[in-house]
Amino acid sequence: MPISIAASLLLGFGIFIINYNNNQNEEIAFSPQVQETHDYFSSKINNELVNLNKKKTPQNKKLISDAKKEMESFENDYQNLKDEIAKNGENKQIVFAMITNMQTRISFINTVLKQVEYINKINNIEDEKHI
């Protein structure tokens, strides 16, 4: 059972990395300041996603699955903003929207992590009652 969970996590993480690397290959030429901000937030988001995957259990897998779908939606919105920059160049409104998107993703992941930790805590209490 633990091996299958680990394999599932590795498979999911591998798919995420492949998709992330494919998106990286299509990078837009940002100004140095915007690139630095993008890199910082991308790193933070990826770290939080790894933390989320580490906490996956049978009891919270639906929550995590739904959260990943929502993250895909955020990523699609972000890609649209990058496409807008490719067409029209950088401007403050688009850059602000990109930063807001990434901040929202981090906040969302943190909220999901808190919910997952709460579910795990309740399940641990229930398990202790049955011992």
C-alpha positions as CSV (number, residue, x, y, z in Angstrom):
1,M,0.0,0.0,0.0
2,P,2.7,2.6,0.9
3,I,4.6,1.7,-2.3
4,S,1.5,2.3,-4.5
5,I,0.9,5.6,-2.8
6,A,4.5,6.6,-3.4
7,A,4.3,5.5,-7.0
8,S,1.2,7.5,-7.5
9,L,2.8,10.6,-6.0
10,L,5.9,10.2,-8.2
11,L,3.8,9.7,-11.3
12,G,1.7,12.8,-10.5
13,F,4.8,14.8,-9.8
14,G,6.5,13.6,-12.9
15,I,3.5,14.6,-15.1
16,F,3.5,18.0,-13.4
17,I,7.3,18.5,-14.1
18,I,6.9,17.5,-17.7
19,N,4.0,19.9,-18.2
20,Y,5.9,22.6,-16.3
21,N,9.0,22.0,-18.5
22,N,6.9,22.2,-21.6
23,N,5.5,25.5,-20.5
24,Q,9.0,26.7,-19.7
25,N,10.2,26.0,-23.2
26,E,7.6,28.5,-24.5
27,E,8.8,31.3,-22.2
28,I,8.1,34.9,-23.1
29,A,11.0,37.3,-22.8
30,F,10.2,39.2,-19.6
31,S,12.0,42.2,-18.3
32,P,14.6,41.2,-15.7
33,Q,12.4,42.4,-12.8
34,V,9.4,40.5,-14.1
35,Q,11.4,37.4,-14.7
36,E,12.8,37.5,-11.2
37,T,9.3,37.8,-9.8
38,H,8.1,35.0,-12.0
39,D,10.9,32.7,-11.0
40,Y,10.4,33.5,-7.3
41,F,6.6,32.8,-7.4
42,S,7.0,29.7,-9.6
43,S,9.5,28.2,-7.2
44,K,7.3,28.9,-4.2
45,I,4.2,27.4,-6.0
46,N,6.2,24.3,-6.9
47,N,7.4,23.8,-3.4
48,E,3.9,24.1,-2.0
49,L,2.6,21.6,-4.5
50,V,5.3,19.2,-3.4
51,N,4.2,19.7,0.2
52,L,0.6,19.1,-0.8
53,N,1.5,15.8,-2.6
54,K,3.4,14.6,0.4
55,K,0.3,14.9,2.6
56,K,-2.0,12.9,0.3
57,T,-3.9,10.1,1.9
58,P,-7.0,8.1,0.8
59,Q,-9.1,10.4,3.0
60,N,-8.0,13.6,1.4
61,K,-7.2,12.5,-2.2
62,K,-10.4,14.0,-3.6
63,L,-9.7,17.4,-2.0
64,I,-6.1,17.3,-3.4
65,S,-7.4,16.2,-6.8
66,D,-9.9,19.0,-6.9
67,A,-7.2,21.5,-5.8
68,K,-5.0,20.4,-8.7
69,K,-7.8,21.0,-11.1
70,E,-8.2,24.5,-9.8
71,M,-4.5,25.0,-10.1
72,E,-4.7,24.1,-13.7
73,S,-7.4,26.7,-14.2
74,F,-5.1,29.3,-12.6
75,E,-2.3,28.1,-14.9
76,N,-4.5,28.5,-17.9
77,D,-5.3,32.1,-16.9
78,Y,-1.6,32.8,-16.4
79,Q,-0.8,31.4,-19.8
80,N,-3.4,33.7,-21.3
81,L,-1.7,36.7,-19.6
82,K,1.7,35.5,-21.0
83,D,0.1,35.3,-24.5
84,E,-1.2,38.8,-24.1
85,I,2.4,40.0,-23.3
86,A,3.7,38.1,-26.4
87,K,1.1,40.0,-28.5
88,N,1.3,43.4,-27.0
89,G,4.4,43.6,-24.8
90,E,4.7,44.1,-21.1
91,N,2.5,46.6,-19.4
92,K,1.7,47.3,-15.7
93,Q,-1.8,45.9,-15.8
94,I,-0.8,42.5,-17.2
95,V,2.2,42.2,-14.9
96,F,0.0,43.1,-11.9
97,A,-2.5,40.5,-13.0
98,M,0.2,37.9,-13.4
99,I,1.5,38.6,-9.9
100,T,-2.0,38.5,-8.5
101,N,-2.6,35.1,-10.2
102,M,0.5,33.7,-8.6
103,Q,-0.2,35.1,-5.2
104,T,-3.7,33.7,-5.4
105,R,-2.3,30.3,-6.2
106,I,0.0,30.4,-3.2
107,S,-2.9,31.4,-0.9
108,F,-5.1,28.7,-2.4
109,I,-2.5,26.0,-1.9
110,N,-1.9,27.2,1.7
111,T,-5.7,27.0,2.4
112,V,-5.8,23.5,0.9
113,L,-2.8,22.5,3.0
114,K,-4.5,23.6,6.1
115,Q,-7.7,21.7,5.2
116,V,-5.6,18.6,4.5
117,E,-3.8,18.9,7.8
118,Y,-7.1,19.2,9.6
119,I,-8.5,16.1,7.8
120,N,-5.3,14.2,8.6
121,K,-5.5,15.3,12.3
122,I,-9.1,14.2,12.5
123,N,-8.3,10.8,11.0
124,N,-5.3,10.3,13.4
125,I,-7.7,11.0,16.3
126,E,-10.2,8.5,14.9
127,D,-7.5,5.9,14.4
128,E,-6.3,6.4,18.0
129,K,-9.9,5.8,19.3
130,H,-10.0,2.4,17.5
131,I,-6.7,1.2,19.0
